[in-house]
């Protein structure tokens, strides 16, 4: 029903003969109501809702991309660092012996030129150099200021030969050279030598021993046959193992800081 004054008079008689006006909805302001407010523009409301959603999506995608890129860069760096560690030397100051992680990382090592990997069975570190020796060699090392020994028990890729290889850290190159000159006499006379790891991994009396110095370090290896038989001086496997571990591997991993 529309509100307002009828175009034609509408009335009815009252008891006193007067007229009753049938006009409704007339308020204090007159006959006309204020026009209704226009409906909100739907396009603006939708745009205001969609734009924040798009911004959130772009932000989420950007963060996900940044995280993936960061992971890719980190993985690439770790792979490169591991590969570089395997192929380059570790600089050592005279007062800083190599660590187990530097010398024997992972479960195996592969010296350059080796046809297979040497499996690392056990690692050992000690501040008392005598624990890695037998006979008089321990006293000789202690008397020349030996501070630490780092070594590992390995299985060679040739014939199952068992090897103990490691490094003794002496205070300087002069001390290492003096010890090297005494090792041969002690080993040949059975008055001193190197123990194996794990203990009982072979009889040092039947083993083949190789050693050399590198600045303040004495590098060595003890090679035993899997059945405990004597390793002859002309054993081709022993020659190869000594060359690959002492000369190539240990000699390449450790180097004086001055060489850098």
C-alpha distance (Angstrom), angle and dihedral (degrees) to the residues before:
residue distance angle dihedral
X1 . . .
X2 3.76 . .
X3 3.75 118.6 .
X4 3.82 124.2 -130.8
X5 3.75 143.5 74.8
X6 3.81 115.3 -40.9
X7 3.79 115.4 -113.8
X8 3.72 90.0 -130.8
X9 3.77 120.2 44.9
X10 3.73 110.8 -99.2
X11 3.75 116.3 -163.8
X12 3.68 145.4 140.6
X13 3.70 132.2 -153.6
X14 3.71 121.2 -98.2
X15 3.72 128.1 -153.3
X16 3.74 90.8 -94.0
X17 3.78 93.6 45.6
X18 3.88 94.2 -105.6
X19 3.76 127.9 129.6
X20 3.79 128.9 -106.9
X21 3.77 113.6 -149.2
X22 3.84 111.9 -135.5
X23 3.78 96.9 -153.7
X24 3.83 116.5 132.9
X25 3.68 135.7 -174.2
X26 3.76 97.2 33.2
X27 3.74 107.1 146.4
X28 3.74 133.1 -178.2
X29 3.75 91.8 -80.3
X30 3.75 96.8 55.6
X31 3.74 135.4 -101.2
X32 3.87 101.1 -44.3
X33 3.84 125.4 81.6
X34 3.79 119.1 -144.3
X35 3.80 111.8 -95.9
X36 3.79 114.7 -98.8
X37 3.80 117.5 -98.9
X38 3.77 113.1 -97.4
X39 3.81 115.0 -102.7
X40 3.80 115.6 -100.1
X41 3.75 115.4 -93.5
X42 3.76 106.0 -100.9
X43 3.75 94.8 -156.4
X44 3.80 93.5 62.0
X45 3.81 93.3 47.1
X46 3.82 91.4 51.8
X47 3.75 92.8 46.5
X48 3.81 90.8 49.9
X49 3.82 89.5 52.4
X50 3.81 98.4 42.4
X51 3.78 98.7 46.0
X52 3.87 95.5 60.5
X53 3.81 89.2 46.6
X54 3.80 91.2 52.9
X55 3.80 91.0 46.9
X56 3.82 90.3 51.8
X57 3.81 91.0 49.0
X58 3.79 92.3 50.3
X59 3.80 90.7 47.7
X60 3.82 91.8 49.9
X61 3.78 92.3 47.9
X62 3.79 91.2 47.6
X63 3.80 92.4 51.2
X64 3.81 91.8 47.5
X65 3.80 90.7 50.1
X66 3.80 91.7 49.0
X67 3.82 91.4 50.1
X68 3.82 92.3 49.5
X69 3.79 91.3 47.4
X70 3.81 90.7 49.5
X71 3.81 91.6 50.7
X72 3.80 91.7 48.8
X73 3.80 91.7 50.0
X74 3.82 92.3 47.3
X75 3.83 93.2 48.9
X76 3.78 91.1 47.7
X77 3.80 90.8 49.7
X78 3.82 92.6 50.0
X79 3.81 92.3 48.7
X80 3.80 91.7 47.6
X81 3.80 92.2 46.7
X82 3.82 91.8 49.4
X83 3.79 92.3 48.3
X84 3.77 91.8 45.9
X85 3.80 90.8 49.0
X86 3.80 90.1 55.1
X87 3.81 93.1 50.1
X88 3.79 103.7 39.1
X89 3.77 136.5 59.2
X90 3.78 127.7 -103.5
X91 3.82 111.6 -123.8
X92 3.79 112.5 -129.6
X93 3.76 130.2 -169.7
X94 3.82 115.6 -143.7
X95 3.81 90.4 -106.7
X96 3.80 95.4 46.9
X97 3.82 117.4 72.7
X98 3.80 119.7 -162.1
X99 3.78 120.2 -90.3
X100 3.79 126.8 -126.0
X101 3.79 90.5 -107.6
X102 3.79 91.8 54.0
X103 3.78 95.2 48.0
X104 3.80 102.4 35.5
X105 3.82 111.6 20.4
X106 3.78 118.4 173.3
X107 3.78 127.6 -6.3
X108 3.79 96.5 -56.0
X109 3.78 144.1 21.9
X110 3.78 128.5 -148.2
X111 3.81 115.3 -159.0
X112 3.78 116.5 -151.8
X113 3.81 109.7 -86.6
X114 3.81 95.3 18.2
X115 3.79 115.3 132.9
X116 3.79 91.7 -144.5
X117 3.79 143.4 13.7
X118 3.80 126.0 -86.2
X119 3.80 108.5 -128.8
X120 3.82 114.0 -134.3
X121 3.82 107.5 -135.4
X122 3.80 100.6 171.2
X123 3.80 140.7 -1.0
X124 3.80 127.3 -150.5
X125 3.79 136.0 -174.0
X126 3.80 127.8 -179.0
X127 3.78 136.9 168.2
X128 3.81 88.6 -149.0
X129 3.80 107.1 74.6
X130 3.80 91.9 -165.6
X131 3.82 91.1 73.6
X132 3.82 88.7 71.0
X133 3.82 95.8 50.0
X134 3.77 143.1 64.4
X135 3.79 131.1 -143.1
X136 3.79 119.7 -9.6
X137 3.78 96.8 -16.7
X138 3.79 91.9 84.7
X139 3.80 91.8 56.3
X140 3.80 90.7 46.9
X141 3.81 91.7 53.0
X142 3.80 93.3 44.8
X143 3.81 90.5 48.0
X144 3.82 90.0 54.9
X145 3.79 93.4 51.0
X146 3.81 101.3 -100.2
X147 3.80 106.6 178.4
X148 3.78 107.9 178.7
X149 3.78 144.1 7.2
X150 3.81 126.3 -154.5
X151 3.81 118.0 -171.1
X152 3.78 145.3 150.2
X153 3.78 139.1 -155.9
X154 3.80 112.3 -126.0
X155 3.78 140.3 178.7
X156 3.79 113.5 -134.5
X157 3.81 121.7 -134.2
X158 3.82 89.1 -125.8
X159 3.79 118.9 80.9
X160 3.80 94.5 -31.7
X161 3.82 92.4 -77.3
X162 3.79 112.6 173.9
X163 3.78 118.4 -134.1
X164 3.78 137.3 -171.4
X165 3.81 111.7 -159.9
X166 3.77 130.7 174.3
X167 3.77 153.6 124.6
X168 3.81 133.6 -97.9
X169 3.82 114.6 -153.7
X170 3.81 115.3 -142.7
X171 3.81 126.6 -178.4
X172 3.82 96.1 -105.6
X173 3.79 145.2 -10.5
X174 3.82 93.1 -92.5
X175 3.81 91.7 58.5
X176 3.81 91.4 47.4
X177 3.81 91.3 51.0
X178 3.81 92.1 50.4
X179 3.80 91.6 50.6
X180 3.79 91.4 48.4
X181 3.80 91.0 55.1
X182 3.83 90.0 54.8
X183 3.81 99.2 44.1
X184 3.81 96.2 74.5
X185 3.80 94.7 55.0
X186 3.80 92.3 47.5
X187 3.81 94.2 47.6
X188 3.81 95.5 45.1
X189 3.80 92.7 48.2
X190 3.83 92.4 43.5
X191 3.80 88.8 -123.4
X192 3.78 92.8 122.6
X193 3.76 142.8 -0.8
X194 3.78 147.5 141.8
X195 3.79 127.4 -65.2
X196 3.80 123.6 -134.5
X197 3.80 132.3 -120.6
X198 2.87 123.7 -104.5
X199 3.78 91.7 36.5
X200 3.78 111.3 -106.0
X201 3.79 91.2 24.8
X202 3.77 89.6 133.0
X203 3.78 142.9 -24.4
X204 3.82 109.3 -88.2
X205 3.81 88.0 -151.4
X206 3.82 90.6 66.1
X207 3.79 95.6 37.3
X208 3.76 132.4 103.6
X209 3.82 113.6 -124.9
X210 3.79 128.5 -159.3
X211 3.81 129.0 -179.0
X212 3.78 144.5 162.1
X213 3.81 138.5 166.9
X214 3.77 129.2 -110.2
X215 3.80 111.4 -171.5
X216 3.85 104.8 -60.9
X217 3.82 93.6 -10.5
X218 3.79 131.4 93.6
X219 3.83 109.3 -150.2
X220 3.79 118.5 -163.5
X221 3.80 147.4 157.6
X222 3.80 135.6 -160.9
X223 3.81 115.9 -150.2
X224 3.81 122.4 -161.0
X225 3.78 131.8 174.8
X226 3.82 117.8 -116.5
X227 3.81 92.6 -115.3
X228 3.81 94.5 45.8
X229 3.83 94.2 -110.9
X230 3.78 120.9 149.9
X231 3.79 113.7 -83.8
X232 3.82 105.2 -134.5
X233 3.78 121.3 -137.7
X234 3.80 92.5 -112.6
X235 3.81 96.2 47.2
X236 3.85 105.0 140.6
X237 3.79 93.3 -151.9
X238 3.80 92.1 51.9
X239 3.80 91.3 49.2
X240 3.77 91.4 51.8
X241 3.80 95.0 44.4
X242 3.80 92.3 50.0
X243 3.80 91.5 49.4
X244 3.80 94.9 46.8
X245 3.82 96.8 45.0
X246 3.81 105.9 33.9
X247 3.79 103.2 28.2
X248 3.80 102.6 29.0
X249 3.79 107.5 25.3
X250 3.81 107.2 29.9
X251 3.79 91.5 29.9
X252 3.80 89.4 53.9
X253 3.79 99.3 41.8
X254 3.79 97.1 51.8
X255 3.78 123.8 48.6
X256 3.80 136.2 155.0
X257 3.78 116.3 -91.7
X258 3.81 89.1 -121.7
X259 3.81 90.0 65.6
X260 3.83 90.8 64.7
